[in-house]
Amino acid sequence: MRPAKAEFDADGEYSAQSYKPGDGLYPGTYRVLVSCWEVPPTPDGPPAKSFIPNRYQSRADSNLEVKVDAASDRVEFPIELEE
């Protein structure tokens, strides 16, 4: 399965991509992780500090999953994060 990514804007809007901006996702089921850094992780910098709970930074722990159907041209996936 091809991994994908998306960056969200200040309003929380995002669009996922596989290879280049705007190309979307291949059909399949994706486990989702979310990261939003107040202080991003770096090898030699200060300790990382996230705006969101740590469990969302792991595909295994986030419990977020999106299914992309081959017949769909758009999938709405609102992400609601809980403490």
N, C-alpha and C positions, 0 to 999 in steps of 0.2 A: 504494500500500500504506500502511496506517495504521501509524505507528510505535507502539511500546509501551514500557512501562517496568516495572521491578520493583525493590523495595527489599528487601534481605535483612536478617534479624535477627541477633542475636549467635550463634545456632546455625547460621547459613548457610541457613536456610529462606527461601524467597521465593515469591511468587505474582505473575505478570505481569498487567498491566492495559492496556487500550486507552484508555478515557476516564475510568473511575472505579474505585476499589478493588473487586475481586471480579468484574469483568466479563470477564476473560480476554482471549484473543487471537482475532483474526479468522483464518480458515483462510489458509494461505500459508506461505511460507518466510521466515524472519527471520535476518538476520545479527545476531550478538550482540556487544555490547561490555560490559565489566565495569569498574567503577571503585569504588575503596575508598580513601578519602583519609585519611591521617594529618594532613596540612595541606591543606585544600581550596583549589582555585584561586580567586583573587579578583583583581579589576583592580588594586588598590593594596596588597594585603597581601604577606606573605612568599612566597617561592617555594613552589609546590605540591609536596607530597611524597606519593607513593602507597605503599600497602602492597603493591601487586601490580605485576608488570612492565608497562611502558608499552605493549607491543604489544596487551594486552587492552583498552586504552582506545580502540581504533579498530576499527570494524566491518570495515574493509578488511584489517587486520593480525591480528586475533584468531584467524581460522580457526575461529570458533565459529558454528554455524548450527543452527537448530531448525526443523522442519517441523511445522505444525499442520494436521491433517487435519480436514475438515468433519464427519466421522463420529465424531471423538473428543470425549469430554467432559473429558478430562484428558490432559496430556502431561507425562511425567517428563523433565526435562532437567538431569541433574547436571552441574555445571560443575567441571572439574578444571583448575586452572591450573598450568602448568609454568614454571620459571625460564627 
